[in-house]
Amino acid sequence: LRGEGFSLRRFQGWIYLVPEPGFEPDSPQELMPAQSIAWGGWRLVLEPAANPESVLPPIRVSTRQGGERIRLHPDGHSKSLKNWLQEQAVPPWERPRLPLVFAGSGDDAELIAVGDLWCSGQYSGSAPAAGWRLIVKREGD
């Protein structure tokens, strides 16, 4: 059911009031330190933690393209992002709009964050291993 600026949706027995999405770039965006990016109702920023000594790899933000894999633990196995989002009960209309954050470039790029649902320990917590903290928030939070 659609209204002006919103829609009502049903998922797993619940009714959701879903606002129309904000601006979402149509191509990946590079995230630079201390620079904020607005991404379809999300705000992302990369800030230094204490005194970062490591060189920051290229960080880019994009949406799902298909085939992405998530590694929840550094030494753990990876699993398909599609299956992980289903296991987390993320509503289907949110999945294609979630900002995905990758570190590195080309085929070596590693998924380091999925919206505000998960962030690699290298870029989160009080002492992130990379020396940089990734903040991902929904607008209005």
Buried (B, 14 or more C-beta within 10 A) or exposed (E): EEEEEEEEBEBEEEEEEBEEBEEBBEEBBEBEEEEEBBBBBBBBBBBEBEEBEEEBBEBBBBBBEEEBBBBEEEEEEBEEBBEBBEEEEBBEEBBEBBBBBBBBEEEEBBBBBBBBBBBBBBBBEEEBBBBBBBBBEEEEE
